[in-house]
Amino acid sequence: MVRLSVRHGPCELTSSSSCTISLGHLQVFSVVPAGNCQFNDDWTEVALKKVDHISDDTKVFTFATPDTSKPLNLPTCACLLARGGKDSDGNPFVRPYTPVSTNDVAGEFELMVKIYPDGNLSQHMNSMKVGDTLEFKHIVFNVKKQYPFGVKNVSMLVGGTGITPMIQALHAILGNKDDKTKVSMLYGSQKSDQILAEEVLSDWQKEYPDRLSVTHVLSNEPTGSSWKGERGFINKDLIEKHFPAPDTETNIFVCGPPPMYNALCGPREEEAVSGILAEMGYSKEQVTKF
């Protein structure tokens, strides 16, 4: 079982791996305004520097920045578009990824990627060797929500590696001593040994018990295991139980696999809100799809 353990500074894996990544105990307030990212509308090729194993199907890929003397300077919660590999017609695969590293790191950035059996780009990345290159760019569409978020309550609906933009948001919220925003998170995973950043989130909850609440929901945990938490999928009852009622002082952040979007808020590409959140009375202004 591999989970991220917490210490002051970078997190190390609680396994035989020597992996060190920037998802650490210390919240880093490294907010940069939009328009300063090293990547822009043009595809830019950068080299893979390191690959670290997080779990059986998840890895952290460390890439160089175009200018290795400077940080990535990505806006909070924004993502990059990655391009690589080719389909049968010769067209490259393109997918969005949010770095888990912050802008206090110069010269490189880290992507936490789940390797899906049928994931075209994730399989391509899984086959890469150190020194191989991948293309990235950053576009306006991928800047979803800028800090400060302007609400008293942020509610997070998360699935799997959808935790990455939430970690970015939490770095900003918790890393700013003047920010009083309260955060409630429902985090869906398949099994207890597949919860990413579990110990980091647990430690942050202990440090900010009045500001951060994380509830894990497992969809495929074996019957009879020692798990005492929620089981099944994130649903209306859990949202009503753990989130504030819909109002103008609350915004819901959503990030996870497509079926999760479809059930909870409607497809990521659609601005309109549908699904469970629409039934509960949330408007498009109150829901941010990452």
C-alpha positions in Angstrom: 0.0 0.0 0.0 1.5 3.4 -1.0 0.3 6.7 0.3 1.9 10.1 0.6 3.3 10.7 4.0 3.6 14.1 5.6 6.6 16.0 6.8 7.8 19.6 6.8 8.7 20.2 3.2 8.2 17.7 0.3 6.4 14.4 0.8 8.1 11.1 0.6 6.4 7.8 -0.2 5.8 5.3 2.6 7.3 2.5 0.5 10.6 1.4 -0.7 10.4 4.1 -3.5 12.8 7.1 -3.1 10.2 9.4 -4.7 10.0 12.9 -3.4 7.4 15.3 -4.7 6.3 18.8 -3.9 2.9 18.0 -2.4 4.1 18.7 1.2 2.9 19.4 4.7 3.7 23.1 4.4 1.0 25.0 2.6 2.7 27.2 -0.1 1.0 30.5 -1.0 2.5 30.9 -4.5 -0.4 32.6 -6.3 0.5 34.1 -9.7 -2.0 36.2 -11.8 -3.1 34.7 -15.1 -1.0 35.6 -18.1 2.4 34.7 -16.6 2.6 31.0 -17.3 5.8 29.8 -19.1 3.5 27.9 -21.5 1.2 29.9 -23.9 -1.1 29.2 -26.9 1.7 27.5 -28.8 2.8 24.0 -28.2 6.2 23.8 -26.5 8.2 20.7 -26.1 9.9 19.9 -22.8 11.9 17.0 -21.4 10.8 14.4 -18.9 13.2 14.6 -15.9 11.9 11.9 -13.5 9.1 9.4 -13.0 7.9 8.3 -9.5 5.5 5.6 -8.6 2.6 6.6 -6.3 0.4 3.5 -6.5 -0.1 0.6 -8.8 -1.7 2.7 -11.4 -0.6 6.3 -10.6 2.7 8.0 -11.2 4.2 11.5 -10.8 6.0 12.7 -14.0 8.4 15.6 -13.5 9.0 17.8 -16.5 11.4 20.6 -17.1 10.0 24.1 -17.6 10.8 25.9 -20.9 13.1 28.3 -18.9 14.7 26.2 -16.2 15.7 29.3 -14.2 12.1 30.3 -13.5 9.0 28.7 -11.9 6.1 27.5 -14.1 4.0 30.5 -12.9 0.7 28.7 -13.5 -2.5 30.4 -12.1 -4.0 28.7 -9.1 -6.2 25.7 -10.1 -5.4 26.1 -13.8 -4.3 23.2 -15.9 -2.0 22.6 -18.8 -2.8 20.8 -22.1 -0.4 17.9 -22.8 0.0 16.4 -26.3 1.8 13.3 -27.3 1.4 9.9 -29.0 -0.8 9.3 -32.1 -4.0 7.6 -33.0 -4.5 5.3 -36.0 -5.0 8.4 -38.2 -1.8 10.0 -37.0 -3.5 12.6 -34.8 -1.8 13.3 -31.4 -3.7 12.7 -28.1 -4.4 15.8 -26.0 -5.5 15.8 -22.4 -5.6 18.4 -19.5 -3.5 18.0 -16.4 -3.1 20.1 -13.3 0.4 20.1 -11.7 0.7 19.0 -8.1 3.8 21.2 -7.7 3.5 24.9 -6.8 5.1 28.0 -8.2 7.8 28.1 -5.5 9.6 25.4 -7.5 11.9 26.6 -10.2 12.8 24.7 -13.4 10.3 21.9 -13.2 6.7 20.9 -12.6 5.0 17.7 -11.5 2.0 15.9 -12.9 0.2 13.2 -11.0 -1.2 10.9 -13.7 -3.5 7.8 -13.4 -2.5 5.2 -16.0 -5.7 3.9 -17.5 -5.7 0.7 -19.5 -7.4 2.4 -22.3 -6.0 5.9 -21.6 -4.2 6.9 -24.8 -2.1 9.7 -23.5 -1.5 8.2 -20.1 -0.3 5.0 -21.7 2.0 7.1 -23.9 3.4 8.9 -20.9 3.8 5.6 -19.1 6.1 4.4 -21.9 8.3 7.5 -21.8 11.9 7.4 -20.6 13.8 10.2 -18.9 15.0 12.6 -21.5 12.0 12.0 -23.8 9.9 15.0 -24.6 6.2 15.9 -24.4 4.4 19.0 -25.7 2.4 21.4 -23.5 0.5 24.6 -23.8 -1.7 26.8 -21.6 -4.9 28.5 -22.9 -7.4 30.9 -21.4 -10.1 28.2 -21.3 -8.0 26.3 -18.8 -8.1 29.1 -16.2 -11.2 28.1 -14.4 -11.2 30.0 -11.1 -8.8 32.6 -9.9 -7.8 33.2 -6.3 -9.1 34.8 -4.2 -12.3 32.8 -4.8 -14.6 35.4 -3.3 -16.8 33.2 -1.2 -17.0 32.1 2.5 -17.4 28.4 1.7 -15.7 26.2 -1.0 -17.2 22.7 -1.4 -15.2 20.2 -3.4 -16.5 17.1 -5.2 -13.5 15.1 -6.2 -12.7 11.7 -7.9 -9.3 10.1 -8.2 -6.6 12.4 -9.7 -9.2 15.2 -9.7 -7.6 16.0 -6.3 -4.8 17.9 -8.2 -6.6 21.3 -8.7 -8.1 21.0 -5.2 -4.6 20.7 -3.8 -3.6 23.8 -5.6 -6.7 25.6 -4.2 -5.9 24.4 -0.7 -2.3 25.6 -0.9 -3.7 29.1 -1.7 -6.5 29.1 0.9 -4.6 27.5 3.8 -1.3 29.1 2.9 -2.7 32.6 3.2 -2.9 33.4 7.0 -5.5 36.1 6.2 -7.9 33.8 4.3 -10.9 32.6 6.4 -12.5 30.4 3.7 -14.0 27.1 4.9 -13.6 24.1 2.7 -15.6 20.8 2.7 -14.5 18.0 0.5 -16.2 14.8 -0.7 -13.4 12.6 -2.2 -14.4 9.5 -4.2 -11.9 6.7 -4.7 -12.3 3.0 -5.5 -10.4 1.4 -2.6 -8.8 2.6 0.7 -5.3 1.9 -0.7 -6.0 4.0 -3.8 -6.7 7.3 -2.0 -4.2 9.8 -3.3 -2.7 12.4 -0.9 -4.7 10.8 2.0 -2.1 11.6 4.7 -1.5 15.1 3.4 -5.2 15.9 3.6 -5.5 14.2 7.0 -2.6 16.3 8.3 -4.1 19.5 6.9 -7.5 18.7 8.6 -5.7 18.3 11.9 -3.9 21.6 11.4 -7.1 23.5 10.4 -10.0 21.6 12.0 -12.4 24.6 11.8 -11.6 25.3 8.1 -11.1 22.0 6.3 -13.3 18.9 6.4 -12.5 15.9 4.1 -14.9 12.9 3.8 -13.7 9.9 1.7 -16.2 7.8 -0.2 -15.1 4.4 -1.5 -17.0 2.7 -4.4 -15.2 -0.7 -4.5 -13.8 -1.3 -1.1 -13.9 -5.1 -0.3 -16.7 -6.2 2.0 -15.4 -7.0 5.4 -12.4 -4.7 5.3 -11.5 -2.5 8.2 -12.9 0.6 6.4 -15.4 2.5 8.6 -16.1 5.4 6.4 -18.6 6.1 3.6 -19.1 3.6 0.8 -20.7 3.8 -2.6 -20.7 6.9 -4.8 -21.0 10.6 -4.0 -24.8 11.3 -4.0 -27.4 13.9 -3.0 -27.6 12.6 0.6 -23.8 12.9 1.1 -23.8 16.4 -0.4 -26.7 17.6 1.8 -25.0 16.0 4.8 -21.5 17.5 4.4 -22.0 20.7 2.3 -23.6 24.1 3.2 -26.9 24.8 1.5 -26.8 26.6 -1.9 -26.3 30.3 -1.5 -24.2 33.1 -2.9 -21.4 32.6 -0.4 -20.7 29.0 -1.6 -19.0 27.7 -4.7 -18.7 24.0 -5.6 -15.5 22.9 -7.3 -15.8 19.6 -9.3 -13.1 17.5 -10.8 -13.0 13.8 -11.5 -13.7 11.2 -14.3 -16.5 11.9 -16.9 -19.1 9.7 -15.3 -18.8 11.8 -12.1 -19.3 15.0 -14.0 -22.3 13.6 -15.8 -24.0 12.4 -12.6 -23.2 15.5 -10.4 -23.1 18.6 -12.6 -23.1 17.7 -16.3 -20.2 17.4 -18.7 -17.0 19.4 -18.0 -17.3 21.1 -21.4 -20.8 22.4 -20.8 -21.2 25.7 -18.9 -24.8 24.8 -17.8 -25.3 22.8 -14.6 -27.3 19.6 -14.7 -27.5 16.4 -12.7 -27.7 16.2 -8.9 -26.4 19.7 -8.3 -29.0 21.2 -10.6 -31.7 19.3 -8.8 -30.5 20.7 -5.5 -30.8 24.2 -6.8 -27.2 25.1 -7.6 -26.7 27.5 -10.5 -23.8 27.7 -13.0 -22.4 30.7 -11.1 -22.1 28.4 -8.0 -20.4 25.5 -9.7 -16.9 25.4 -11.1 -16.0 22.5 -13.4 -12.2 21.9 -13.5 
